[in-house]
Amino acid sequence: MEGLPLGGMAKELAKNLELKRQEGAVFEFVLPKSKGYLAGDAYRDQFKQALGAKLGAAVQVSITQGETG
């Protein structure tokens, strides 16, 4: 997810997410298991807020750990 106004660990989270599914403003992402340390609530909330701001709408974000690629 390039172009989001994020820094630090929240930016690392965004770099490592893979979009699995999107339906309207509901986004489902997969995070590699090796990057599970990025899945904390604070980083996820920062990512969600930045994505919503970029899209100009409230969004729902779910992040699961699993295989990407």
VMD Tcl script that draws the C-alpha trace (Angstrom):
set ca {
  {0.00 0.00 0.00}
  {2.08 2.85 -1.33}
  {1.37 6.51 -0.79}
  {-0.19 6.35 2.65}
  {0.98 8.95 5.19}
  {2.53 6.44 7.58}
  {5.82 6.09 9.36}
  {7.68 3.55 11.45}
  {6.11 0.18 12.11}
  {2.74 1.16 10.61}
  {4.52 1.86 7.33}
  {6.24 -1.54 7.53}
  {2.84 -3.13 8.10}
  {1.43 -1.43 5.00}
  {4.42 -2.53 2.90}
  {3.94 -6.17 3.85}
  {0.18 -6.49 3.40}
  {-1.36 -8.29 0.48}
  {-4.95 -7.45 -0.45}
  {-6.98 -10.64 -0.36}
  {-10.44 -9.20 -0.97}
  {-12.26 -5.90 -1.18}
  {-15.96 -5.33 -1.18}
  {-16.89 -1.66 -1.06}
  {-15.21 -0.18 2.00}
  {-14.38 -3.59 3.51}
  {-10.79 -4.69 2.99}
  {-9.30 -8.05 3.86}
  {-5.51 -8.27 3.93}
  {-3.03 -11.08 4.53}
  {0.22 -10.50 6.41}
  {3.06 -13.03 6.10}
  {3.43 -15.07 9.29}
  {7.08 -14.00 9.49}
  {5.88 -10.39 9.90}
  {3.30 -11.18 12.59}
  {4.97 -8.74 14.98}
  {3.51 -5.94 12.82}
  {-0.08 -7.04 13.47}
  {-0.55 -5.09 16.70}
  {-3.72 -3.07 17.25}
  {-1.90 0.29 17.24}
  {-0.27 -0.30 13.84}
  {-3.48 -1.72 12.38}
  {-5.45 1.30 13.60}
  {-2.92 3.72 12.11}
  {-3.10 1.85 8.80}
  {-6.91 1.84 8.84}
  {-7.05 5.59 9.54}
  {-4.55 6.38 6.77}
  {-6.37 4.19 4.25}
  {-9.70 5.78 5.11}
  {-8.21 9.27 4.80}
  {-6.72 8.45 1.40}
  {-10.03 7.04 0.15}
  {-12.10 9.79 1.75}
  {-14.38 7.33 3.52}
  {-14.55 5.17 6.60}
  {-13.20 1.68 5.96}
  {-13.23 -1.67 7.69}
  {-9.94 -3.54 7.71}
  {-9.20 -7.11 8.68}
  {-5.69 -8.54 8.73}
  {-4.97 -12.23 8.99}
  {-1.60 -13.90 9.11}
  {-0.91 -16.46 6.45}
  {0.79 -17.29 3.19}
  {1.15 -14.51 0.64}
  {2.39 -14.45 -2.88}
}
mol new
graphics top color blue
foreach p $ca { graphics top sphere $p radius 0.5 }
foreach p [lrange $ca 0 end-1] q [lrange $ca 1 end] { graphics top cylinder $p $q radius 0.2 }
display resetview
